[in-house]
Amino acid sequence: MLQKNRKIFEFAGSMLLSAMVFLIIYKFIPIVYSTNDDRMIAEIVSGQFTGKPESYGIQMTYGFTWFLSKLYEIARELNWYGILLIGTQIFSFGTVLYRLQSFSAKWFNKLCVLIAVIFLYTALWLKVYVQLTYTTTAAFVGMAAIFWYATSKTNWKNILMAVILSNIAFCIRPNVFYLFVPATGLVYLWKLIGKKDLKKGTIAAPFVILTVTAVLFVINASAYSKDGWKEFRDFFDVRTNVYDYYDLLPYSEYPELYEPSGISEEEFNMMRVYNYTVLGDLPKEFFPEYLEACKQMEKEQGISFVSRSVNAVKVFVKDIFSNTYGNENTFLFVVAAVLLILLVYLKEYALAIYLAVQSGVLCFVWLYFTYWGRAIERIQVTMSLIFLAVILHVMMEMVQVLKKKNLDTAKDKKELRNDRMSTALSLIALAITAVLNFNGYRHENIAKTNWYNDVQTIKEYCANDPDRLYYMDIATMTELYGKCTIKNTEPEYINYISMGDWSAYCPHYEEKLKNHGVENIAESITDENTYVIMLHNYQLKCMKEYLNVEEEWVETIFGANEVPYAVYQFHKN
């Protein structure tokens, strides 16, 4: 009973400590969204996009966004999207802190470990908290799930926690969940081959997790198979492949990719700047043809797999050791190398092989994204969090090894004093790094809130004339990030719409156009109550050339730092 109460106390204390860490961060650093994608998802599920909370959030699973939409129906004055992302991170970090307490039975050692991890987190992964996005949030939850499963004894409570954490990650971003599967599979093999806590539950645990995931997958697939969503998802996948992996090659250099489909240079320019909905249904027909043509061209050109792989390795090494996206990757690879040397020195060959295989598989997946040119910052953060879970697991296994070999006992006072001095110096170094990182993100996020203020300014401007419809070019739309606030102070409905973001052609998008009486975007551009907001002149040039229209400047919305958002009306020539 005493043991049970102690565990409850430690779990509650870990959650409280995690919440306190966040509150301190929140007090000094404004939390912003890392991408415009998060702002758009929040607009859809909150009801701003169509006028009512929508259960289809497109980028997340149906179950998660359905739940979000119901929360907005109950209380639209709260920013439930941001609250849930932050809440999942607090909960996940709390589970990590709780499991880390098993490093040692001594309270001093427990305290040192907890402080070290908090400093480490603040020094290397603070961005995951303060520049919020659903991708890295899912990665953080997934990291906690792997670490919990790897370091917990098998019983129904621990299996339940692993199921909860892993499937929260799946619900937020399924593609991130898939990235964690190889590492989790290797943990499973480690438990079986190494006979670590070998029970029926050990064998069954992954299957329980995957069963729940399969149910959620089926629910999501079923939801997106009806009411026009299947056609949209098919186009969404093709569009993503085109823009993310192949891009639109220059028209003048590759006419063979466009002329057979009857694509003019003016139409190409509209697609190149993402304003493709102005072209009507043409992109729906062209993008699949273009994707297949690109694949065929690759085969005909005989692009060497070896040469691309060699280049991918070069880019991968450069990203890791040049701090392209931060210091965490370099840090993790150095720590992994040190641990590997120590394990070999201690003759713990099984654990050394486990770490080497985990690292190798991780590098392989990492190289896959580099090969396709998609090792962007969000992917790299995800991979680093997987690596972090693996390293923390190996370190905890090492502690058990040292205990068995009595290498952490029978030390004289001088050795203990030296150990504590080394620990103190390490904590000081981490603390200094954490403070510097903390201050850096504070200044960066204060600057980023200007973009949030611009979003607010534009939304309020549009809301003043609710009968109007404002189109916004995609280049302008993508630069408008949001601030993650607890309260939702934005208008209940926004009467602007982009001309080509990832929501284009979805039922929500079509519904919004229909509500404003729009059947054809190209024709509606010149309507009396239709306006266009633009930040970049090159977008204006493309539109004029394709639509054969002339612009009339109406006024300029001045954002933060006097950033000019021009409002135009278009007239037929």
HUTAKA-V446877 format. One record per backbone hydrogen bond with DSSP energy under -0.5 kcal/mol. CO is the residue of the C=O (numbers start at 0). NH is the residue of the N-H. If there is no record, write none. Layout:
BEGIN
CO/NH ; CO/NH
END
This chain:
BEGIN
0/4 ; 1/5 ; 2/6 ; 3/7 ; 4/8 ; 5/9 ; 6/10 ; 7/11 ; 8/12 ; 9/13 ; 10/14 ; 11/15 ; 12/16 ; 13/17 ; 14/18 ; 15/19 ; 16/20 ; 17/21 ; 18/22 ; 19/23 ; 20/24 ; 21/25 ; 22/26 ; 23/27 ; 24/27 ; 24/28 ; 29/31 ; 30/483 ; 31/131 ; 34/37 ; 34/38 ; 35/39 ; 36/40 ; 37/41 ; 38/42 ; 39/43 ; 40/44 ; 41/45 ; 42/46 ; 42/47 ; 42/48 ; 43/46 ; 43/53 ; 46/50 ; 47/493 ; 54/56 ; 56/58 ; 60/64 ; 61/65 ; 62/66 ; 63/67 ; 64/68 ; 65/69 ; 66/70 ; 67/71 ; 68/72 ; 69/73 ; 70/74 ; 74/77 ; 76/487 ; 77/79 ; 78/82 ; 79/83 ; 80/84 ; 81/85 ; 82/86 ; 83/87 ; 84/88 ; 85/89 ; 86/90 ; 87/91 ; 88/92 ; 89/93 ; 90/94 ; 91/95 ; 92/96 ; 93/97 ; 94/98 ; 95/99 ; 96/100 ; 97/100 ; 98/101 ; 99/102 ; 100/103 ; 105/109 ; 106/110 ; 107/111 ; 108/112 ; 109/113 ; 110/114 ; 111/115 ; 112/116 ; 113/117 ; 114/118 ; 115/119 ; 116/120 ; 117/121 ; 118/122 ; 119/123 ; 120/124 ; 124/127 ; 124/128 ; 125/128 ; 125/129 ; 126/130 ; 129/31 ; 131/33 ; 131/34 ; 132/136 ; 133/137 ; 134/138 ; 135/139 ; 136/140 ; 137/141 ; 138/142 ; 139/143 ; 140/144 ; 141/145 ; 142/146 ; 143/147 ; 144/148 ; 145/149 ; 146/150 ; 147/151 ; 152/154 ; 154/158 ; 155/159 ; 156/160 ; 157/161 ; 158/162 ; 159/163 ; 160/164 ; 161/165 ; 162/166 ; 163/167 ; 164/168 ; 165/169 ; 166/170 ; 167/171 ; 168/172 ; 170/60 ; 172/175 ; 172/176 ; 173/177 ; 174/178 ; 175/179 ; 176/179 ; 176/180 ; 177/180 ; 177/181 ; 179/183 ; 180/184 ; 181/185 ; 182/186 ; 183/187 ; 184/188 ; 185/189 ; 186/190 ; 187/191 ; 188/192 ; 189/193 ; 190/195 ; 191/194 ; 194/196 ; 194/197 ; 196/198 ; 198/202 ; 199/203 ; 200/204 ; 201/205 ; 203/206 ; 203/207 ; 204/208 ; 205/209 ; 206/210 ; 207/211 ; 208/212 ; 209/213 ; 210/214 ; 211/215 ; 212/216 ; 213/217 ; 214/218 ; 215/219 ; 216/220 ; 217/221 ; 218/222 ; 219/223 ; 221/224 ; 222/225 ; 225/228 ; 227/231 ; 228/232 ; 229/233 ; 230/234 ; 231/235 ; 232/236 ; 233/237 ; 234/238 ; 235/239 ; 236/240 ; 237/241 ; 238/242 ; 239/243 ; 240/244 ; 240/245 ; 241/245 ; 241/246 ; 246/248 ; 249/253 ; 253/256 ; 254/257 ; 254/258 ; 257/260 ; 257/262 ; 258/261 ; 261/263 ; 263/267 ; 264/268 ; 265/269 ; 266/270 ; 267/271 ; 268/272 ; 269/274 ; 270/273 ; 273/275 ; 274/277 ; 275/278 ; 276/279 ; 278/281 ; 280/283 ; 280/284 ; 281/284 ; 281/285 ; 282/286 ; 284/288 ; 285/289 ; 286/290 ; 287/291 ; 288/292 ; 289/293 ; 290/294 ; 291/295 ; 292/296 ; 293/297 ; 294/298 ; 295/299 ; 296/300 ; 297/301 ; 297/302 ; 303/307 ; 304/308 ; 305/309 ; 306/310 ; 307/311 ; 308/312 ; 309/313 ; 310/314 ; 311/315 ; 312/316 ; 313/317 ; 314/318 ; 315/319 ; 316/320 ; 317/321 ; 318/323 ; 322/325 ; 326/330 ; 327/331 ; 328/332 ; 329/333 ; 330/334 ; 331/335 ; 332/336 ; 333/337 ; 334/338 ; 335/339 ; 336/340 ; 337/341 ; 338/342 ; 339/343 ; 340/344 ; 341/345 ; 342/347 ; 343/346 ; 346/348 ; 347/351 ; 348/352 ; 349/353 ; 350/354 ; 351/355 ; 352/356 ; 353/357 ; 354/358 ; 355/359 ; 356/360 ; 357/361 ; 358/362 ; 359/363 ; 360/364 ; 361/365 ; 362/366 ; 363/367 ; 364/368 ; 365/369 ; 366/370 ; 367/371 ; 368/373 ; 368/374 ; 369/372 ; 373/375 ; 375/379 ; 376/380 ; 377/381 ; 378/382 ; 379/383 ; 380/384 ; 381/385 ; 382/386 ; 383/387 ; 384/388 ; 385/389 ; 386/390 ; 387/391 ; 388/392 ; 389/393 ; 390/394 ; 391/395 ; 392/396 ; 393/397 ; 394/398 ; 395/399 ; 396/400 ; 397/401 ; 398/402 ; 399/403 ; 400/404 ; 401/406 ; 401/407 ; 402/405 ; 405/408 ; 411/415 ; 412/416 ; 413/417 ; 414/418 ; 415/419 ; 416/420 ; 417/421 ; 418/422 ; 419/423 ; 420/424 ; 421/425 ; 422/426 ; 423/427 ; 424/428 ; 425/429 ; 426/430 ; 427/431 ; 428/432 ; 429/433 ; 430/434 ; 431/435 ; 432/436 ; 433/437 ; 434/438 ; 435/439 ; 436/440 ; 437/441 ; 438/442 ; 439/443 ; 440/444 ; 441/445 ; 442/446 ; 443/447 ; 444/448 ; 446/449 ; 447/450 ; 447/451 ; 448/452 ; 449/453 ; 450/454 ; 451/455 ; 452/456 ; 453/457 ; 454/458 ; 455/459 ; 456/460 ; 457/461 ; 458/462 ; 459/463 ; 460/463 ; 461/464 ; 462/465 ; 464/467 ; 468/470 ; 468/530 ; 469/496 ; 470/532 ; 471/498 ; 472/476 ; 473/477 ; 474/478 ; 475/478 ; 476/479 ; 478/480 ; 481/32 ; 482/484 ; 485/78 ; 486/488 ; 492/494 ; 494/469 ; 496/471 ; 498/276 ; 498/277 ; 500/503 ; 502/505 ; 505/509 ; 506/510 ; 507/511 ; 508/512 ; 509/513 ; 510/514 ; 511/515 ; 512/515 ; 512/517 ; 513/516 ; 516/518 ; 519/523 ; 520/524 ; 522/525 ; 523/526 ; 524/569 ; 526/529 ; 528/468 ; 530/470 ; 531/533 ; 531/567 ; 532/472 ; 533/565 ; 535/538 ; 535/539 ; 536/540 ; 537/541 ; 538/542 ; 539/543 ; 540/544 ; 541/545 ; 542/546 ; 543/547 ; 543/548 ; 547/572 ; 549/570 ; 551/568 ; 554/566 ; 555/557 ; 556/558 ; 556/564 ; 558/561 ; 559/562 ; 562/558 ; 562/564 ; 563/565 ; 564/556 ; 565/533 ; 565/567 ; 566/553 ; 566/554 ; 567/531 ; 568/551 ; 570/549
END
